[in-house]
Amino acid sequence: MEKVFYITTPIYYVNASPHIGHAYTTIVADVLARYHRAQGYRTFFVTGTDEHGDKIAEAAQKAGVTPQTYADGISAQFRALWPELSVTNDYFIRTTDADHVRTVQRILQKVYDAGDIYFGSYEGFYCVGCERFYMEKELVDGKCPDHQTAPEYRKESNYFFRMSKYQDWLLGHIQAHPEFIRPERYRNEALAFLREPLEDLCISRPKSRLTWGITLPFDADYVTYVWFDALINYVTALGYPDGARFDEFWPVAQHLIAKDILKPHGIYWPTMLKAAGIEPYRNLNVHGYWNVDASKMSKSLGNVVKPLDLKDKYGLDPFRYFLLRDMVFGLDSNFSEEAFVQRINADLANDLGNLVSRTLTMAAKFLSGQAPAVTEAEAEASPLPETARRILAEVEADFAELGLHKALMVIWEFINVANKYIVENEPWTLVKEPERRGRLEAVLYSVLEALRVIAVLIAPFMPSTAEKILSQLGIEGGTQDFDSIRSWGGLPAGSRLTRGEALFPRVEFRKEAVPMSEPKEEMVPVKPEIAYEDFARVDLRVATILEAEAVPKSNKLVRLKIDLGEERQIVAGIAKDYPPETLVGKKIVVVANLKPTKLMGVESRGMLLATDTPEGLTLIGFDRDPKTGAPVR
């Protein structure tokens, strides 16, 4: 049976130009699409733009153009961006497309004929930014909780979808299919929505107020509400109901969204599908927000990060790598240019770039630029083949759980193993001993083959870099699938090896200078001297944070599950400076041999190190990526 994979991004609203959040979602979808193609799946990847509604009509009016002209301009920006970011979508849909208009009207008529759409009146607080009504209890200090603006009070007659009819069904479906919404925190959030009675969903706007939308097939005086239009794009793109793609791809549909649109996708959309007689999608995959320098990204703050600016400044693959390495899928993450540069220098230049450069330099010098012939026994004598097999299995497991940052961490573990293997075996020494020529060739072949495996593994994340590495290894076409790395020894003997330019030149980050007039803070007194033997008793270790959550009834304590060669739990008073969701994946310094203690009833086996800065408490970290569990000295 043929393996198929269907991945969608949300269709992006054309009220603003693309930013880093749009880029992240779409690049994640691209990575998943590339990975599944490399695994032999026939893949269909859809993105696009959402173009109807109040906000577009208002923005167009302000700009002095028609809504269609306005939508055309912003939609074109999104369409043009994706090739610039090496996004390989198979289809770009617009809600103004004629086939989409027909599909929406067809589904509306079907649901209406079934008695699940009725005419009624509604009054309440309407937020133009959200394009929805709020109940008074949902407002925060009388304002929309998302836009922090006071909504308008409106009363009007509209059409409603009997969403309440399907509440019990949806509750049962989510409970019976734990992976339906993931990660688990968002499944739980959807279940929380369903603990309260679902109200029926207003799905129209009168043309007396809004004409920019799809006309209802059963009432020409109304247009459909944005969600009963936009969400249907996911089946329109497959040619619903008669297209061959629909029957093939819809049963495995994977939606990818940010957390702000969980309710429409996790509540509205499944009930709409049920009412239309369409089986629900396979999975809803929800990620967090990108903050910028610890502040929420917003146009009002002027801190919106534009993807092409970063791509042009630092290169596309470093940009893709940073986004995927530094965000734990499902949690919020922080973007800072300084952290970005550190990733480039440590992970890309020092680790991967150095491995490629030194290996191909030695191959050119010691092997005349040609891959040697090595027996299977000689190849397997290296620790790298077994490590490669383990790494491949772990990467595949991480992809299955959307742990893209974990997959990259695992791949970098292999990179570090390969670098260590070179140091331990010293090819530069072996070449001086003619009788050990066979050993030299075996060592270098192992590292060259490791580069082939690494290139295939990183290809979904950094396609250009992978292509360059494979090309330098003499592999025509520059691509290989995952089956090609299940067996060791895929690099043919005699392959012509070429040393190219540095993959990732180091980047200098310049901070703005602190004004000299700034008053100097009084130095904290140094504690009494101790003997070196006393200090040597303190066991400092590198630890990786695996999990983080607030300690109940405490406003400053965070419970951390850490890996320092073994898993253990510590409690730290850092909640005011580090929200728990920002901590997962960080590497910290921990006092490993501190006697256990209890804080707020929670056992802590160790203590992390931090310092005070003008911005608040700051964790002690590293400018390179050390091995978890390594001693700190």
N, C-alpha and C positions, 0 to 999 in steps of 0.2 A: 504493500500500500504506500502511495506517494506521501511524503511528509510535506505539510503545508504550514505556513506561518503568516498571520495577518496582524500588522501593527499599525496603530493610528496615533497621531498626536491630536490634541484639541485643535479645532480650527480657530485661528487667532483673530481676535476682534480688531477691525481696522480703524480703531479710534486713535492709534498711536503707532509710531515706528517700532521695529523689532528691537528688543533689548536682550540682556544676558539670560533672563528667564526663558524667553522664547528659544534662544539658542540651546540652552541646556536640555530642555524637553525634546527638541527635535534631534539633537546630537545623540541623546540616549536612545531614541527610536532608531536612529541610523545605526548605532552600534549593535543593537539587538537584531536589526535586519541583516547587517553584514555578517554577524555571528551565525545566524540561522542559514544564510546562504552558504557559508563555509562549512556548515554541518549537513549540507545536502537538501535543505528545505526549499521548496518553491515558495517564494516570499512575495508578499504584496504590502507595500508601505505607503500610507496615505497621510498627507498633511494638507493644509489649505487655509482659507480665510472665511470668517463669519462677517457678513456685510449688511445686515438689516438692523432696524431698530431705532429708537429715539436718539441715542447718542450719535449715530452716524448722520441722521437727519440734521441734528443741531450743529455738529461739526461742519457739515457741508454748507449750511446756511451761513455760519460765521466766515467760512472761507470764500463765500460768494460763488459756489459752484453747485452743480446738481449732486445729489447723493451718489449716483452711479459714477460720475467723474471722480468724486472724492474717494470712493471705494476702489476704483480702478488704480488710483495712484498709490495708495497704501498697500493694496494687495500685490502690486508689482514689486514693491520693496521686499516683501516676504519671499516672493517667487525668485527674485534675483539673489537673495541672500543665501539660499540653501546650497546652490552649487559652489559659492564662495567658501562654504564651510564643509565641503565634501559630503554633503547630505545626498543620499541616493534614493530619494522617494520615487515611487513608481507612478504616483498620481497626485495632482494638485487640484483640489476641489474648491470651488467658490459657491457660496449660497445663492449667488445671482445667476449661476449656470441654469440653462433651460431644463436640463434633465433633472436637476435637483428640485426646481420649482414643481415639475410634474410629479416627482416622487413624494414630496411633502403633501401636495394636494391629494394624491392617491391615498396616502395613509390617513390624512385627516378625514377624508370621506368614509373610509373603512371604519374608523373608530366612531365617527358620527352615526353611521348606519347601524352600528352595534349598540347604540344608546349610551355610549360612554362620554359624549360631549353634549352639553346642554347650555341653554341661554339663561343668564341670571344677572344680578347686580352685585356690585362690590364697592365697598368703600374702605379706605384705609390710608396709610402713609406710604407714598410711592417715592422710591429713590430712582432717579434717572440713571445714575451710575450703575446700579445693579439691574435696572430695568425690571423691578419687581416690587410688589406691595409688602410692607412689613406690618405685623401686629404691634401694638404699642409696647407690649412686654418684650418684644425683640429689640427695641431701640435702646441705646446706651446714652443716658442723659439727653434723651429726645433726639438723638442723631443716629444715622445709619452706622452700624458697628464697623463696616468696612471702609466707608468713604468719609466718615466723621463730618457729614453734612446733614442739616435738618431736611428730612424729606417733605415733599408736598402732600397735603391732604387732598385726596381725590375720591370722587364717587362717580361711578359710571357703570353702564350695562355692558357685559362682555360674555364671551363663551368660556365655559369651564370644562376641564377634563376631570372625570370621576377618578382621580388618583386614589382617594380614600378606599375605593372598592378593592384595590389591589394591595393594601397595606399588609394584611395577614399573609397573603401569598409571598410577598417580597421578604417579609420577616422569616418565613419558613425556608425560603430559598437561600438566604444568606447563612442561616444557621446550619442548613444541610450541606452547604458548599463553603467551608472555611476559607478557601483560597479565592473566592469570588471577588473580594476586595482586599487588596494587600498593599502595604504591610498591615499587620494586625491592628495597629492603633487606629487606622482609618476604617477598618471593618467595625471596630468597637464604636467609632464615632457615628457611623451609619446606623448601627443598632440603637444608639442613643436617640437619633432622630425618630426612629420607629417606636420608641417607648411612649411617645406622645401621639395623639391622634393626628393623622395626616389630613390636612385640608385639601379640598379639591383645587386644582391648579388653573389659574386664569391663563388662557392661551390665545387671547386676541387683543387687538386694539381697534377702536373705531376709526374709520378713515377720516372722520371729521377732525381727528386729532393727529393721526399718523397715517400717511399713505405709503411710506417706504417699508414695504414688506410684501409677503406672498399673500395674495387674496385668498380668503377662505372659499373652498369650492361650493359650500352650501349657503354662503351669504356674502354677496359682492360688496357690502358696505363695511366689511371688516378685513383686517390683515392678521396673519398669525403672529403670536407672541414669539420672541426670539428663540426660546429653548425648544419649542415644538417645531421650529424650523432648523436651527443649527444642529441639534443632536442627530437628526435624521441623516446628516451627511455621511455617517459611517456605513449606512446601508446603500445610500445613493451611489457611493464610490464603487460598490460591487455590482451595480446594475440591478438592484432589487426592483421587482420580484423575479424577473425572468432571466437575468444575466447568469451565465455559467459561473462567473466568479462568486456570486452570492452563495450558491449551493456548496461551492468548494471551500471558500475562505471563512464565511461567517461563523461556522461552528467552532473555530479556533480563535476568534477575535480577541485581540489584546488592546485595550485602551490605555493610553498613557496621559496622565493629567497632573496639574499642580493641585495642591490641597484646597485652594480657594473655590474650586468648582466641583468639590466632592458631592455636594447635595444634588445638583442637577444630574450628574453622571451616575451617582450611586442610588438615587431615589427616583427622580423624574424619569430618567431614561429606561430603566428596567420595567417600570410600570407602563410606560408608553409602548414598549416592545410587547409586553404581555397583552395589552389591549388590542394591539394590531395583529396578534397571532404569530409573532416572531419570537423564536427562542432567544433568551438573553445571551449577551456576549460571554466569553470564557472568563476573562479577568479584567478588573479595573485596577491599574497600577498607579499609585499616588505618591508623588514626591513633594518635598518641602520647598521653602523659599530660599532664594539667594539674598542675603543681606550684604551691604557694602560697607566695609570698615566698621562692622558691628552695628550699623544702622539700617533700618528697612529701606530698600531701594524705592524711590519715588521721584516723580517729576518735580514735585514741589520742593524737595530737598536738593534738587540738581545733581543727584548722585546716580543717575541711570547709566549703566555701563553698556556701551555699544559694542556689539561683537566684532564688527569689522575693524574698529580702532585697535582692539587687542590683537586680532589676527595680523593686521598690517605691521604692528609694532614688534610682536614677538614670534610670529609664525603660527600657522594653522594647527599643526599637530601639537605643539606645546599648549595651545589654547584648549584643544579638545582634551588633552591629557589632564590638565589642571581641573577642568570642570568635572571630569569623571572620577578623578582620584580624590578630590577634596570634598565632595558631597556624598554623605551616606544616604542612599536612596530611602526616602521617606522622612528624613530629618532636614531641618534648616541648616544652611551652611553660610559661611562668611567669605566674601570675596575681598581680598586686598591685593593690590598690585605687588607689594613687597613679598607676600607669601607666594604669589605666582612666580616671581623671579627666583625665589629660593627653590621652588620645585624644578624650575628649568636647570638651575646650576647643580643641584644635588642629585636629583633622580635622572634627568635627561643627559646633562653634560658629563657629570662625574661617573655615573653608573653605566647607563646604556651606551652613551656616546664613547666613553673611554673603552668599554669592552669591544665595541666594533672596531675602533681605530687601532687599538693595540693588537688585536687578533689579525686583522688584515695587513697591518704593517709587518708583523712577524711572518705571515704567510708569503708576502711578497719577498721578503728578505731571505727567509730560511727555506722556502718551498718553491721558489721561482714563480710564485703567483699561480700555483696549480694545486687543487685538492689532492692529497695523497690517497693511494689505495691502502686500506686498512682491513685486516681480517675481522670477522664478526667477533671472534674471541678477544682481539685487541680492543675493539670498540666497546664491548661490554665490560672490559676490565676497569673502565673509567666509572666514577660514581655518577656521572652526568646522565647516562641513559635512564637509570632507575629514578633519579630525581625528576627528569623530564616527564616520565610516565605519571608520577605522582602529581606533579604540577598540572598536567593536562586534566586529570580527573578532578582536581580541586577547582580549576577554572570553570569547567563544565558545571560543577555543582554550584558555584557562585553565580553563574549566569542564570541557572534555573531559579535561584532565589532573588534575582535582581541585585545581587551584591557586586556591582561593577567595581566599586572601590576595592573590595576584597580581591577580586580577580586580578586587578593591577598590583596589589600588594604581593600576591602569590607569584605573579610573573616576575616582579622585582626581586623576590627571594631567589628565583632561579638565576637571574642576572648576577646577583651577588655571589651565588655559589660558583658560577662560571668564572667570575673575576678572581675568587679565592683559589679556584683550581689552577689558574694560570700562575698565581703567586707561589703556590705550593710546589708546582712541578718545574718552574723555572726553565722554560724553553730556551732562553738566552744562554743558559749553562749547558743544556743538552746539545745544542748545536756545535759546541766546542769539542764534543766527544764523538768522533765518527762511529765508534762501535755502538753508540746508543741512538743511531739514526732512526731505527724502527720505533723506539720509544718517543722520540721527538715528533715523528709523523703521527703516531697514535694520539699524543696529547693535543697537537694542533687540530687534527681532524675532529676530536671530541668537542673542542671549543667552536670550530666552524659549524659543526652540526647543531650545536646548542644555539648558535646565532640563527640558523634556519628555523628551529623550533620557536625561538623567541619572536622572530619576524612574523610567523603565522599567528602566534598567540596575540600579538599586539595589533595585527592588521585591522580588526574591527574598530579599535580605538584610534589608532594613528596610521591610516592607510598609506599615506605618502612615505612615512618613515619605513614601514614594512616593505614597501616596494623598492625603496633604495637599498635596503639591506639585502634583499633577495637578489637584486640586480648585481650587487657587489659580489655575491656568492656565485654568480654565473648562472642563475636560474632564470631561464627565458620566460617572458611574460610577467615576471614579478609577482605572481600570486600562487598560492597553494591552498588546498582545503585542509580541514582538520584531520581527515583520514590520513593525509600525507605525513603527519607527525606522530601517528600511533605506533609506528615502528621506527627504531633508531637506525640510522645509516642511509637516510634518503638523499644526502648530498652525494652526487655521483663522483667517483674518482675521475680526476682529470678536469673537473670544472675550472674554468678560468676565473681567477679571483682578482678583483680590482679594488684598490684603495681609493676611496673618494674623499671629498672634502669633509670636514668635521660635521657630523649630523646636527649637533647642538652647541654652537659657540656659547661660551659663558656670557652672561648678561650682568651689567652693573646697575644696581638700583640706587638712585640718589634720593635721599630724604631731603625735605626742605629744612634749611638750617634754623635752629632755634635762635631767636633774637638775643644778642649779647646783653641787652638791658634787662633780660629776665632775671629776677632775683634768685640767687643761689640758695638752695635749701640747706638747712643745717644738717650736718652729717650725723647719722645715728651712731652713738658710741660703740666702739669695738668691744666685744666681750673679753674677759680675762683669757690669757694665753693658756693653751693646753699642749700636752706632749703629742708627738706624731702617733704614738701608740694608741692614745685615746681616740684620735680621729680615725685611725685604721680599723677600729672596732665598728664603725658605722658602715653598713653595707648599702651603698647606693647602687641602684639598678635602673636600666631602661625598661619602661613598662608601656604597653599599648593599651589604651582604654577600649574595652570591648562593649560595655554597656554603661549607661548613665541615667539615673533617675533621681528626682527630688525625694528627700526623706520626708514622709508625712509629718505634718504639724511643725515643720521647721521652715523658716524663710531663707536660710543660708546653707543648709547641709545638702550635699549631693552624695548618693551612694554610687560608687564606681566598681564595676567588675573589670579587673585588669589582668593582663597576661604579662608576666615577667619571667617566662620559662615554665611557670605554673600559674594556674588561675587562682586569684584570690580577690577578696573584697576589701576596699578601703572607703572611709567616709571623710569628706573634705568640706570645709566651710567656704565654698567658692560659688554658690548659687547666684549671688548678686552680680558677679562679674562674668560668669560662664553659664548660660542656660544649658541644662543637661544635653539637649539635642545637638549642641555644637561641639561636644567633647569626644564623641565616638570616633575612633580612628587616630586620635592624637597620641603622640609619643611624649612621655613625661619622665621626670626623675623621681624615683620613689625610695624612701628609706625602707629597705626590705626586712631588716632584722629588729624592728621596733616591737616591743611587747604588745599583744592585742589589747584593745580597750573597747569600750562601748560608748557611743554617742547617740543620744536619744533612743537608747535601746537597741541600736544597730551596731554589730561588731565591726571593728576596723582593724585590719592586719597590715599596718604600714602607714606611711605618711608621704604625701607628695610635696615637692618643693615649689615655692612661688616667691615672688617679690612684689613690692608695692611700686607702682608707676603713677604718673599724673592721670593716666586713663583708668586706673583701678588696679586690682590684683592681677598679676600676670604670671602664668605658669612658666617654669623653667623648661626650655626646650632645646632643640638642636638645629644647626644650620645644614646638617646632612642627615641622612636617614640611617640611624644606627640599628643594629640587630636587637630585637626584643630580648630582654634578659641580660644584655651585656652589662658588665660592671661600669660604673662611672667613677673616674679617678682624676 
